[in-house]
Amino acid sequence: MSLIRFSVRQVVLVNLSFIVLMLAGVLVSNRIPVDVFPDISFNSAVLITPWPGASADEVERLVTRKIEDEVRDVAGIKEWYSFSSEGLSEINIEWEETLSKFEQQAALNELRAAIDRVADLPTDVDESILKELSVSEVSNVCMITLTDVGNVGEYTLRELARGLERKAERLQGVRKGNLMGARDREIRVYVDKSRALQFDITLEEVSAAIARNNINLPGGTFSSDSRQETTVRGLGNFASPEELASTIIRKSPDGHHITLNEIASVESDFEKRRNYGYLNGQPSMLIGISKNSGSDIGQVVQRVRDLVSRESGNLPAGVETRVIWDESNFVKKRIGILRDNLALGVSLVILVLWLTVGFRNSLLAIVGIPFSFLTALLLFPVLGITINLLSLVGFVMVSGMLVADAIIVIENIYQHIEAGEPVTEAIVAGAEEVMWPVISAVCTTIAAFVPMLLVSGTSGQFMSILPKTVIACLAASLIECLVVLPAHYLEWGSTSRAADALAKADSKSGIRTWSHRVRARADATIDSLRSAYVRGLRRVMRHRIAFLLACVGVFIFAQGLSTRVRVDLFPSDFNQLFVSIETPIDFSIEESNEVILGLEAALEPLADEFLSVSTYVGQGMSAEERPIFGSNYGVFYISFKDSEQNIADPGRMVGLVRRTLEAHRAENPYGIEKLIVVPPRNGPPIGKPVAVRVIAEDYDRAKQVAASMKVELSSMPGVFNIEDNMPVGRRELRIGLDDYRASLHGVSFDRVGIALRGANDGLVSSTYKDPLSDEDVDIRVLLRKEQRDSAGDLIDVELRTPGQYRVKIEDVGTISMSRGYQRLYHFDAQRAVVVYADVDNRMATSISANEALRARFADVPLRNPGMNLAFGGEFQATNRTFEDMGRAFIVALIAIYTILAAQFRSYLQPLVVMCVIMFAYIGVIFGMYLWGYALSMYVIYAMVGLAGIVVNDSLVLIDFVNKERERGTPALDAVLIAGHRRFRAVLLTTVTTVAGLLPMAMGLSGVSTVFGPFAAAIVAGLCVASLLTLFAVPALYLSIDALRSNVVNRLGLGSPKSDWVVPGTP
């Protein structure tokens, strides 16, 4: 018993299975997390080693180099790069793509062991932090702000923010909270240098005395007479700042106890200010919230909102709290756009099918979409897929394929009913006639997508969600098409011929009569088009060689046109943006704060466009689009309203903000060195459009080449935000050691360094446990402000020699003033300078800019021995992705060819069928060019899906030709008969798919920069491919058939058979 006949005989079983799968899909869908993007690992790790107070040069020499020497021996590392900046060493490691999760974890453990082996690091270097990078690790799903609108003060705001952070971290699904803008408390001991010298006490000795007196020591245990053991502990912790002030520093020669309050003042304060935070101009603190992997973004953000709502009622007057930077709104809005466009598209599809195959048949075709979607959702947990932007794109792509397969089956059943066959036999015969072509069509589409899972790197891992979604939906659709659809047709499908239905309707009145008449006219229109097509096909067959050559010419033209189509791997679709600001390098945090607040005020005319503007002074975005910290940086976090205009063109807000700030900068140029508006990217981190590494051990030579590159880039239209990653650092007062004089006094360099740090930033001697807040508060010992405000004050600091006398720093050191670099960059342990630039895709592309730069500087390695150029960033990612996609596409073509060869039992016919892929490519290129869209990863995957749709039409057409040839029909007549029979199905497949996706392509129910180009690619490609399929496939078939017959005749290989397919094709 065939599968189709089983379906029509077991209708009850089929319907129950259908209902169970649909309900199970609904239940599972409510448990599948919703994300903006798939939570993937970036296949990388980052190692951060803080060294407070150190210059970039010191960090490079004494920390980064030593760690790199150990890291280079760790197995499994593909490449690494490092940044040595003021007070921080950061090493980024990318693993080999072939490593499994287990091997990657082993490599991570080996890396930890390598870090532990690093010897001779400076004593005051903080412990290294090693962590893996993933989407959930680096991105916030929302931010909580606490704003001081009533001058409650920094301490109150900080305590409220810390409490709210702790509560947020306890919420289900929250990974962690990151409090920004809050300073730690400190107890500051301001030493009076003159009083200390009067008592012959150095700063270092004050710090040591405090540390000695602020410690708890275990004293062991002792047994009493009652044989009970008692723990002994010596308590030396300070109970209060007042007790600290009474600490005895030393005994004077006359027996007087010198206490701390005699030579210093003790104040409870905050640590040195390194940042300011504001929300819409008011002092504020931010709490970034990240979620656990696998948690639903909407549910997590809602829990955070509920918490903020509850806590807002408990806040004191003058403090406001709210949630900003809500990523779940982005998801909801995009899902809404998808839903509305799909609803409109499905309505159009129902209308088209109603007019062509009847209302009930149209519903039978449409029901395959929700069934396939819900059944595929059952597989999502197994495949590790969440509901995110990529899986939604997969649903959009596959929806056209699902309708196409159902139409082929329904239309063929309908033709058998029109021929007067009994309903049951018509269903079995009609479905079985196209069963193998439909199976082959689905298998070829799956075969096209499976190799896409082989694309390597973060981009491949990111995009793998799309083919997984498509494959799951196609597998479900095959079950629906061959098992569920025949049973449904038997019970609910149209079982009367159109002529009979119209005759019956003539005796009645009302809506049904009107619908039958409209349907009859639609059928008459299709019949007229079919007759015109057959006449046209007959003429084309007479001139088929010329027609095929014209098709080749159009393909060549499209190939040339493709060079004028923009390339943007991951187009941005956003409702938020960053503005990174940089003030002069020598600006204090207070000076930068004043300048940046002035910039924020310039945005007030745009307030109606914004949801919020959050300002953070002391942090910016580097050229690598990563957070950097310093007193001359600032950043705006801007959330703008999801108006229809902003969604259609998010770049509008980027331009509006940029023009507004640049206008303010033109009027107030003082203090603004750099101003960059940065929209977030919708995809994995692939780097800047231009990112060229100039690798050389001599930084000065590398900087010269980098400067020439920046000049060249500035002359290219559409290239902007040109910079390198080695900005000049702040002024440095460099105090070296005179070896001879230092040896006379027995002074080492580390002692000089400690004395300098103590005089300037201070020495953290120990920690005080606040009994009220249970907070650990550092005790910092430093000179009074007025005694350390010049270079002379610093070198006048004294330290104790081994001979117990004091010596000034200027007596053992050398002094110079210079500037270093703010950050030093290494690539695979080699020094390098990186030139970065952004590209306006309307005027240039990453590829064009990099290729021009590569040609201009091709001779640099020849003229500079030891220097190399490496082109990275988006350009490298694009090339790697296209190479991987090219290999995957070849594998897909081989797989499709193999399936078709098995279907047709022929070596040549699969090539005829597959030629339509070329036609689809022509349509996509024309569509992208005319619509003005960029060629993105989503469009490339749309081309793969499009290949499955158009191959289906061509496959079924050739299958019908073969069946006619087996009956003895001549080649030309077989082609004409097959074209006549399949015209309706090809037309309906094209019209319904275009109708379903046209609202999204045109943005009729909401525009999306991701969904729009994707849908437009399928619409344009399908229209061109379907038109050419109806003419070019028959022409190519007859041409190859004629060529084969001529070869057989000329070689005398026997009686030439007109057909070239083995009889008995499934």
HUPE-V525602 format. One record per residue. N is the residue number from 1. RES is the residue in one small letter. OMEGA is omega as a letter, one per 20 degrees, with the letter a starting at -180 (none if undefined). Layout:
BEGIN
{{N;RES;OMEGA} {N;RES;OMEGA}}
END
This chain:
BEGIN
{{1;m;a} {2;s;a} {3;l;a} {4;i;a} {5;r;r} {6;f;a} {7;s;a} {8;v;r} {9;r;a} {10;q;a} {11;v;a} {12;v;r} {13;l;a} {14;v;a} {15;n;r} {16;l;r} {17;s;r} {18;f;a} {19;i;a} {20;v;a} {21;l;r} {22;m;a} {23;l;r} {24;a;r} {25;g;r} {26;v;a} {27;l;a} {28;v;a} {29;s;r} {30;n;a} {31;r;r} {32;i;a} {33;p;r} {34;v;a} {35;d;r} {36;v;r} {37;f;r} {38;p;a} {39;d;a} {40;i;r} {41;s;r} {42;f;r} {43;n;a} {44;s;r} {45;a;r} {46;v;r} {47;l;a} {48;i;r} {49;t;r} {50;p;r} {51;w;a} {52;p;r} {53;g;a} {54;a;r} {55;s;r} {56;a;a} {57;d;r} {58;e;r} {59;v;a} {60;e;a} {61;r;a} {62;l;a} {63;v;a} {64;t;a} {65;r;a} {66;k;r} {67;i;r} {68;e;r} {69;d;r} {70;e;a} {71;v;a} {72;r;a} {73;d;a} {74;v;a} {75;a;r} {76;g;r} {77;i;r} {78;k;r} {79;e;r} {80;w;r} {81;y;a} {82;s;r} {83;f;r} {84;s;a} {85;s;a} {86;e;r} {87;g;a} {88;l;r} {89;s;a} {90;e;r} {91;i;r} {92;n;a} {93;i;r} {94;e;a} {95;w;r} {96;e;a} {97;e;a} {98;t;a} {99;l;r} {100;s;r} {101;k;r} {102;f;a} {103;e;r} {104;q;r} {105;q;r} {106;a;r} {107;a;r} {108;l;r} {109;n;r} {110;e;r} {111;l;r} {112;r;r} {113;a;r} {114;a;r} {115;i;r} {116;d;a} {117;r;a} {118;v;a} {119;a;r} {120;d;r} {121;l;r} {122;p;a} {123;t;a} {124;d;r} {125;v;r} {126;d;a} {127;e;a} {128;s;r} {129;i;r} {130;l;r} {131;k;r} {132;e;a} {133;l;r} {134;s;a} {135;v;a} {136;s;a} {137;e;a} {138;v;a} {139;s;r} {140;n;r} {141;v;r} {142;c;r} {143;m;r} {144;i;r} {145;t;r} {146;l;a} {147;t;r} {148;d;r} {149;v;a} {150;g;r} {151;n;r} {152;v;r} {153;g;a} {154;e;a} {155;y;a} {156;t;a} {157;l;a} {158;r;a} {159;e;r} {160;l;a} {161;a;r} {162;r;r} {163;g;r} {164;l;r} {165;e;r} {166;r;r} {167;k;r} {168;a;a} {169;e;r} {170;r;r} {171;l;r} {172;q;r} {173;g;a} {174;v;r} {175;r;r} {176;k;r} {177;g;a} {178;n;a} {179;l;a} {180;m;r} {181;g;a} {182;a;r} {183;r;r} {184;d;r} {185;r;r} {186;e;r} {187;i;a} {188;r;r} {189;v;a} {190;y;a} {191;v;r} {192;d;a} {193;k;a} {194;s;r} {195;r;r} {196;a;r} {197;l;r} {198;q;r} {199;f;r} {200;d;a} {201;i;r} {202;t;r} {203;l;a} {204;e;a} {205;e;r} {206;v;a} {207;s;a} {208;a;a} {209;a;r} {210;i;a} {211;a;a} {212;r;a} {213;n;a} {214;n;a} {215;i;r} {216;n;a} {217;l;r} {218;p;a} {219;g;r} {220;g;r} {221;t;r} {222;f;a} {223;s;r} {224;s;r} {225;d;a} {226;s;r} {227;r;r} {228;q;a} {229;e;a} {230;t;r} {231;t;r} {232;v;r} {233;r;r} {234;g;a} {235;l;r} {236;g;a} {237;n;r} {238;f;r} {239;a;a} {240;s;r} {241;p;r} {242;e;r} {243;e;r} {244;l;a} {245;a;a} {246;s;r} {247;t;r} {248;i;a} {249;i;r} {250;r;r} {251;k;a} {252;s;a} {253;p;r} {254;d;r} {255;g;a} {256;h;r} {257;h;r} {258;i;a} {259;t;a} {260;l;a} {261;n;r} {262;e;a} {263;i;a} {264;a;r} {265;s;a} {266;v;a} {267;e;r} {268;s;a} {269;d;r} {270;f;r} {271;e;r} {272;k;a} {273;r;r} {274;r;a} {275;n;r} {276;y;r} {277;g;a} {278;y;r} {279;l;a} {280;n;r} {281;g;a} {282;q;r} {283;p;a} {284;s;r} {285;m;a} {286;l;r} {287;i;r} {288;g;a} {289;i;r} {290;s;a} {291;k;r} {292;n;r} {293;s;r} {294;g;r} {295;s;a} {296;d;a} {297;i;a} {298;g;a} {299;q;a} {300;v;a} {301;v;r} {302;q;r} {303;r;r} {304;v;r} {305;r;r} {306;d;r} {307;l;a} {308;v;r} {309;s;r} {310;r;a} {311;e;a} {312;s;r} {313;g;a} {314;n;a} {315;l;r} {316;p;r} {317;a;a} {318;g;r} {319;v;r} {320;e;r} {321;t;r} {322;r;r} {323;v;r} {324;i;r} {325;w;a} {326;d;a} {327;e;a} {328;s;r} {329;n;r} {330;f;a} {331;v;a} {332;k;a} {333;k;a} {334;r;r} {335;i;r} {336;g;r} {337;i;r} {338;l;a} {339;r;a} {340;d;r} {341;n;r} {342;l;r} {343;a;r} {344;l;r} {345;g;r} {346;v;r} {347;s;r} {348;l;r} {349;v;r} {350;i;r} {351;l;a} {352;v;a} {353;l;r} {354;w;a} {355;l;a} {356;t;a} {357;v;r} {358;g;a} {359;f;a} {360;r;r} {361;n;r} {362;s;r} {363;l;r} {364;l;r} {365;a;a} {366;i;a} {367;v;r} {368;g;a} {369;i;r} {370;p;r} {371;f;a} {372;s;r} {373;f;a} {374;l;r} {375;t;r} {376;a;r} {377;l;r} {378;l;a} {379;l;a} {380;f;r} {381;p;r} {382;v;a} {383;l;a} {384;g;a} {385;i;r} {386;t;r} {387;i;a} {388;n;a} {389;l;a} {390;l;r} {391;s;r} {392;l;r} {393;v;r} {394;g;r} {395;f;r} {396;v;a} {397;m;a} {398;v;a} {399;s;r} {400;g;r} {401;m;a} {402;l;r} {403;v;a} {404;a;r} {405;d;r} {406;a;a} {407;i;r} {408;i;a} {409;v;a} {410;i;a} {411;e;r} {412;n;r} {413;i;a} {414;y;r} {415;q;r} {416;h;r} {417;i;r} {418;e;r} {419;a;r} {420;g;a} {421;e;r} {422;p;a} {423;v;a} {424;t;a} {425;e;r} {426;a;r} {427;i;a} {428;v;a} {429;a;a} {430;g;a} {431;a;a} {432;e;a} {433;e;a} {434;v;a} {435;m;a} {436;w;r} {437;p;r} {438;v;r} {439;i;r} {440;s;a} {441;a;r} {442;v;a} {443;c;r} {444;t;r} {445;t;r} {446;i;r} {447;a;r} {448;a;a} {449;f;a} {450;v;r} {451;p;r} {452;m;r} {453;l;a} {454;l;r} {455;v;a} {456;s;r} {457;g;r} {458;t;r} {459;s;r} {460;g;r} {461;q;r} {462;f;a} {463;m;a} {464;s;r} {465;i;a} {466;l;r} {467;p;r} {468;k;r} {469;t;a} {470;v;a} {471;i;r} {472;a;r} {473;c;a} {474;l;r} {475;a;r} {476;a;a} {477;s;r} {478;l;r} {479;i;a} {480;e;a} {481;c;a} {482;l;a} {483;v;a} {484;v;a} {485;l;r} {486;p;r} {487;a;r} {488;h;a} {489;y;a} {490;l;a} {491;e;a} {492;w;a} {493;g;r} {494;s;a} {495;t;r} {496;s;r} {497;r;a} {498;a;a} {499;a;r} {500;d;a} {501;a;r} {502;l;r} {503;a;r} {504;k;a} {505;a;a} {506;d;a} {507;s;a} {508;k;r} {509;s;r} {510;g;a} {511;i;a} {512;r;r} {513;t;r} {514;w;a} {515;s;r} {516;h;r} {517;r;r} {518;v;r} {519;r;r} {520;a;r} {521;r;r} {522;a;r} {523;d;r} {524;a;r} {525;t;r} {526;i;r} {527;d;r} {528;s;r} {529;l;r} {530;r;r} {531;s;r} {532;a;r} {533;y;a} {534;v;r} {535;r;r} {536;g;r} {537;l;r} {538;r;r} {539;r;r} {540;v;a} {541;m;r} {542;r;a} {543;h;a} {544;r;a} {545;i;r} {546;a;a} {547;f;r} {548;l;r} {549;l;r} {550;a;r} {551;c;r} {552;v;r} {553;g;r} {554;v;r} {555;f;r} {556;i;r} {557;f;r} {558;a;r} {559;q;r} {560;g;r} {561;l;a} {562;s;r} {563;t;r} {564;r;r} {565;v;a} {566;r;r} {567;v;r} {568;d;a} {569;l;a} {570;f;a} {571;p;a} {572;s;r} {573;d;a} {574;f;r} {575;n;r} {576;q;r} {577;l;r} {578;f;r} {579;v;a} {580;s;a} {581;i;r} {582;e;r} {583;t;r} {584;p;a} {585;i;a} {586;d;r} {587;f;r} {588;s;r} {589;i;r} {590;e;r} {591;e;r} {592;s;a} {593;n;a} {594;e;a} {595;v;a} {596;i;r} {597;l;r} {598;g;r} {599;l;r} {600;e;r} {601;a;r} {602;a;a} {603;l;a} {604;e;r} {605;p;a} {606;l;a} {607;a;a} {608;d;r} {609;e;a} {610;f;r} {611;l;r} {612;s;r} {613;v;r} {614;s;a} {615;t;r} {616;y;r} {617;v;a} {618;g;r} {619;q;r} {620;g;r} {621;m;a} {622;s;r} {623;a;r} {624;e;a} {625;e;r} {626;r;a} {627;p;r} {628;i;a} {629;f;r} {630;g;a} {631;s;a} {632;n;a} {633;y;r} {634;g;a} {635;v;r} {636;f;r} {637;y;a} {638;i;r} {639;s;a} {640;f;a} {641;k;a} {642;d;r} {643;s;a} {644;e;a} {645;q;a} {646;n;r} {647;i;a} {648;a;a} {649;d;r} {650;p;r} {651;g;r} {652;r;a} {653;m;r} {654;v;r} {655;g;a} {656;l;r} {657;v;a} {658;r;a} {659;r;a} {660;t;a} {661;l;r} {662;e;r} {663;a;r} {664;h;r} {665;r;r} {666;a;a} {667;e;a} {668;n;a} {669;p;a} {670;y;r} {671;g;r} {672;i;a} {673;e;a} {674;k;a} {675;l;a} {676;i;r} {677;v;a} {678;v;r} {679;p;r} {680;p;a} {681;r;r} {682;n;a} {683;g;r} {684;p;r} {685;p;a} {686;i;r} {687;g;a} {688;k;r} {689;p;r} {690;v;r} {691;a;a} {692;v;r} {693;r;r} {694;v;a} {695;i;r} {696;a;r} {697;e;r} {698;d;a} {699;y;a} {700;d;r} {701;r;r} {702;a;r} {703;k;r} {704;q;r} {705;v;r} {706;a;r} {707;a;r} {708;s;r} {709;m;a} {710;k;r} {711;v;r} {712;e;r} {713;l;a} {714;s;r} {715;s;a} {716;m;r} {717;p;r} {718;g;r} {719;v;a} {720;f;a} {721;n;a} {722;i;a} {723;e;r} {724;d;a} {725;n;r} {726;m;r} {727;p;r} {728;v;a} {729;g;r} {730;r;r} {731;r;a} {732;e;r} {733;l;a} {734;r;r} {735;i;r} {736;g;a} {737;l;r} {738;d;a} {739;d;a} {740;y;a} {741;r;r} {742;a;a} {743;s;r} {744;l;a} {745;h;a} {746;g;a} {747;v;r} {748;s;a} {749;f;a} {750;d;r} {751;r;r} {752;v;r} {753;g;r} {754;i;r} {755;a;r} {756;l;a} {757;r;r} {758;g;a} {759;a;a} {760;n;a} {761;d;a} {762;g;r} {763;l;r} {764;v;a} {765;s;a} {766;s;a} {767;t;r} {768;y;r} {769;k;a} {770;d;a} {771;p;a} {772;l;a} {773;s;a} {774;d;a} {775;e;r} {776;d;a} {777;v;r} {778;d;r} {779;i;a} {780;r;a} {781;v;a} {782;l;r} {783;l;r} {784;r;a} {785;k;a} {786;e;a} {787;q;r} {788;r;a} {789;d;r} {790;s;r} {791;a;r} {792;g;r} {793;d;a} {794;l;a} {795;i;r} {796;d;r} {797;v;a} {798;e;r} {799;l;a} {800;r;r} {801;t;r} {802;p;r} {803;g;r} {804;q;r} {805;y;a} {806;r;r} {807;v;r} {808;k;r} {809;i;a} {810;e;r} {811;d;a} {812;v;a} {813;g;r} {814;t;a} {815;i;r} {816;s;r} {817;m;a} {818;s;r} {819;r;r} {820;g;r} {821;y;a} {822;q;r} {823;r;r} {824;l;a} {825;y;r} {826;h;r} {827;f;a} {828;d;r} {829;a;r} {830;q;r} {831;r;a} {832;a;r} {833;v;a} {834;v;r} {835;v;a} {836;y;r} {837;a;r} {838;d;a} {839;v;r} {840;d;a} {841;n;r} {842;r;a} {843;m;a} {844;a;r} {845;t;r} {846;s;a} {847;i;a} {848;s;a} {849;a;a} {850;n;r} {851;e;r} {852;a;r} {853;l;r} {854;r;r} {855;a;a} {856;r;a} {857;f;a} {858;a;a} {859;d;a} {860;v;r} {861;p;r} {862;l;a} {863;r;a} {864;n;a} {865;p;a} {866;g;r} {867;m;r} {868;n;r} {869;l;r} {870;a;a} {871;f;a} {872;g;r} {873;g;a} {874;e;a} {875;f;r} {876;q;r} {877;a;r} {878;t;a} {879;n;r} {880;r;a} {881;t;r} {882;f;r} {883;e;r} {884;d;r} {885;m;r} {886;g;r} {887;r;r} {888;a;a} {889;f;r} {890;i;r} {891;v;a} {892;a;r} {893;l;r} {894;i;r} {895;a;r} {896;i;r} {897;y;a} {898;t;r} {899;i;a} {900;l;r} {901;a;r} {902;a;r} {903;q;a} {904;f;a} {905;r;a} {906;s;r} {907;y;a} {908;l;a} {909;q;r} {910;p;r} {911;l;r} {912;v;a} {913;v;a} {914;m;r} {915;c;a} {916;v;r} {917;i;r} {918;m;r} {919;f;r} {920;a;r} {921;y;r} {922;i;a} {923;g;a} {924;v;a} {925;i;r} {926;f;a} {927;g;r} {928;m;a} {929;y;a} {930;l;r} {931;w;a} {932;g;a} {933;y;r} {934;a;r} {935;l;a} {936;s;r} {937;m;r} {938;y;r} {939;v;r} {940;i;r} {941;y;r} {942;a;r} {943;m;r} {944;v;r} {945;g;r} {946;l;r} {947;a;r} {948;g;a} {949;i;a} {950;v;r} {951;v;r} {952;n;a} {953;d;a} {954;s;a} {955;l;a} {956;v;r} {957;l;r} {958;i;r} {959;d;r} {960;f;r} {961;v;a} {962;n;r} {963;k;r} {964;e;r} {965;r;r} {966;e;r} {967;r;r} {968;g;a} {969;t;r} {970;p;a} {971;a;a} {972;l;r} {973;d;r} {974;a;r} {975;v;a} {976;l;r} {977;i;r} {978;a;r} {979;g;r} {980;h;a} {981;r;a} {982;r;a} {983;f;a} {984;r;a} {985;a;r} {986;v;a} {987;l;a} {988;l;r} {989;t;a} {990;t;a} {991;v;a} {992;t;r} {993;t;r} {994;v;r} {995;a;a} {996;g;a} {997;l;a} {998;l;r} {999;p;a} {1000;m;r} {1001;a;a} {1002;m;r} {1003;g;a} {1004;l;r} {1005;s;a} {1006;g;a} {1007;v;r} {1008;s;r} {1009;t;r} {1010;v;a} {1011;f;a} {1012;g;r} {1013;p;r} {1014;f;r} {1015;a;r} {1016;a;r} {1017;a;a} {1018;i;a} {1019;v;a} {1020;a;a} {1021;g;a} {1022;l;a} {1023;c;a} {1024;v;a} {1025;a;a} {1026;s;r} {1027;l;a} {1028;l;r} {1029;t;a} {1030;l;a} {1031;f;a} {1032;a;a} {1033;v;r} {1034;p;a} {1035;a;r} {1036;l;r} {1037;y;a} {1038;l;a} {1039;s;r} {1040;i;r} {1041;d;r} {1042;a;r} {1043;l;r} {1044;r;r} {1045;s;r} {1046;n;r} {1047;v;r} {1048;v;a} {1049;n;a} {1050;r;a} {1051;l;r} {1052;g;a} {1053;l;r} {1054;g;a} {1055;s;a} {1056;p;r} {1057;k;a} {1058;s;r} {1059;d;r} {1060;w;r} {1061;v;a} {1062;v;r} {1063;p;r} {1064;g;r} {1065;t;a} {1066;p;none}}
END
